[in-house]
Amino acid sequence: MTTALKGKVAIVTGAGRGLGRAMAEALAEAGARVCVAARTGRELDTFVEEQAALGREARACATDITDADAVNHLVDSTVDTFGRLDVLVNNSGIVATTPLLQQEPEEWDRVIATNLRGVYLATRAAGRYMVPAKSGKIVNIASNFAFKGVAGHAAYSASKAGVIAFTRTMGVEWARYGIGVNALAPGYFATPLNAELRADPETTERVIKAIPARRMGEPAEIKPWLLMLAGEASDFMTGETIVIDGGQSSR
């Protein structure tokens, strides 16, 4: 087990399950004290209990990532508890698979609010501590859907493309403060987010055929990339997006 992040403090949003949970585990395994955030508190409490059993410090903060006051509380309370903030992982996200003419404005707004506004709110809140400290790592979770057209995913793809543009901009804006802002753009990983898709063998087969690696990723496979962007290996890297999708975007 690496201790590359020993003494560091991290926040992971959307950490209740799937990739968010895997990334929170990676940070804790690397020695960081981790605050996990999501809408559902029980999954977060389970994570904290599991880490405590391993002798690691973690805390849970049920948070609506679209609410500015709630996000400010998440960041402020983390700093109050642990004394600092070094890493922010903006992972909260939802998917809508609705053709545009059937998509109501409320659904569009909900996707954009969670996937893009949430990144803005959390980054702004974290920046109030990172900028004065002239140190920090922000890792935004985008998607390979930002680079390709996928029918029925207009809101999701637009939100994730916005995350990449936001990452580039903040990478430039905060580079002078020693803050790295980068993104990971996963493809299909076997997580609860796509459990319904994977429950349909025909759909699963069609998706896997479109992936050159001929499989979906496993959540644990995102861990080393997250640790690279959260650690000193990426100190001279900012504004970049790494695609992890088994070659799907390269076709």
N, C-alpha and C positions, 0 to 999 in steps of 0.2 A: 504493500500500500504506500503510495506517495504521500508526502506531507508538504507538497509544494505550496499549498495555500494556508499552512499553519499560521494562526493568528489573524487571518483575514475574516471579514464578515461579508456574507452574500445574501441577497434576496432573490428568490425565484418565484415568479408569478405563474399561475396555472400549474401549480406543483402537486396537485392532488393525485394525479395518475399520469400514465403515458410518458411522453418525452420529458415533461416537466418534473415528474418524480425521479426519473432516471438522472436528470441533470442535477437535481438537488442532492441525490445520493452521491454523485460524482464529486460534488463540491465538499460534502461532508467527509467522504473517504479521503480527500486530499488535505483535510485538516481545517477547513473553514467552518466557522459557526454560521448556520444557515437559518434564515427566516423563510418559511414557505407560506405562500399566499394563494388563495383561490376562493371561490364563492362558497364551497362546501367545507365546513369545518371539521367533520369527522375524519375524512381522509387525511387531512393535515395533522390532526392529533395523533393518528396512527403512525405517521412518519416520525413525529417528535418522540413518541414512545419507543419506537424501534431504534432511533439514534441514541436515546438515553441508555437503552440496554447495552449499547456498544460503547458507552462512555463518551459520547459526543454531545455537544451543545446544539440545540435547535429550538426554534419557537414557531408557533403557528399564528397566523393572523388572517382570519376570514375577511376577504376584501372584495368589493365590487370595483373592478379595475376601471370602470367607466366613470366612477364618481371621484371628482377631484379631492374632496375632503377625505374620503376613505383612503385614497392613495397617499395623500400627505401623511395621514395617520400611520399607515403601513411603514413608510420610510422613517418618520420621526420616532415612532415607538421602537423600531429596530435599532436606531442609533442610541436612543435612551437606554435600551437593554444591553447592547454590546459595546457601545462607546465609539463606533465608527461604521463606515460603509465603504467597502472596497469593490464589490461586484454586484451588478444588477443584471439578471436574466429576464428579459421581457418575453415570456412564453405564452401568456394567456391568449387563447384564440378559439373561435367557433367557425363552423362551416355551414353554408347554406347551399343546397343543390337545387336551385329553382331557376327555370328559364326566365329570362328577363321580363317577358310580357306577363308572366304569372307572378312575378315577384312584387309584393307590396312594398311601398317606401319604408314601412316600419321594419321589415326584415333587413332591407339594405342598410338602414341606419344602425340596426343592432350589430350587424357584422362589422361595419366600419368603426363603430364605437368601441367594440371589444378589441378588434385586431389592430387598429391604427391609433385611435384616440388613447387607448390604454397605454400604448408604447410611449406616446407623447407625454401623458400625465406622469407616468412612473419615471421617465428619463428626466423630466423637469424637476420632479421632487428629489431625485437622487443627485442631480446636479447642484442643488443648493448646498450639499456637503462635499461633493467631489471637486467642484471647481475651486473653492477656497483651499482645499487640501492639495490641489494640483496633482491628483492621483485618482485612478479608478478605471474599471473595465465594465463596459456595457455590452451585452450580447443580446441582440434582437433575433427572434426566431421568425424567419420569413417562410417561403415555400418555393419549390420549383415551379408551382403554378404561376408565379410572377413572371416567368419567362416564356410561357406557352399558353395558347388558347385552349381552354377546356369548357365545353358547352355546359351551361347550367351553373357556372361558378363565377359569374361576373363580379359579384360583390367580394367574394373571397380573394379572387385573383387581384382585383384592384387594391384591396386592403394590403395584401402582401407585397405588391409592387410599391405601394406607398411606404411600407416598412423599409424596403431597400433604399428608396430615395431619401428617406429620413435618416437612415444609417449613413449614407454618403455625406449628407449635409452636416450632420452632427460630428462625423469623423473629422471634417475640415474645421468646423466651428470650435471644437474643444481640443484639437490637437495641441494647441499652444499651452493648454493646462495639463498636459501629460495624461489625458484621458483617452483610452482606446475605445472606439465605438465600432463594432463589427457585427456581422450577422451570419447565421447559419440558415440555409435554405434546404430543408429536408424534402425528400420525395415521400413515397409511400413507406411508412413504418407500421408495424403491427401494434397498434395502440387502440384504446377504447374509442378514440375519435372516429375510426373507420371500422368499428366492430360490425356495424350493420352491413357494410359492403362485404366484409370478409365472411359473413354468414351466408352469402349467396355464392355457391361454387362457380357458377357461370361468370358472374361479374369478377370474382377473384381471378379466375383463369384469364379473362380478358385483360385485366390490369397487369398481371404478372408477365403476360406476353409482350406488353409494351415496355417492360423494363429489361434492358440488355443483360443485367445480372440474373434475370429470371427468378427473382424472389423479392419480397419486401424486406426492409431493414428491421433489425431488432433494436429496441430502445437502448440497450447497452452500447450499441455501436456509435451513438452520438456522444458518449462520455469523453473520449479522448479529444475530440474536436472542441467541445465546450471547455475542457481544461486548458487547451492551448490558447484559446481566446481569453480565458479568465486569468491566465498566468503570465509570467514574464516572457515566455516564448513569443508573444505577440506585441512586445513593447514598441516595435517600430512598424506596426501595422495598424491602420485605422481606415474606416470608411469602406471596408471590403465585405464581400459576401461569399461564403463558401457553400457550394452546392453539394449535397450528399444524397444522391438518388439512384445509385446503381447504374448510372450512365443514361438515364431516361432523357435528360435535357440535352445530351450530346447527339441524339439521333438526328 
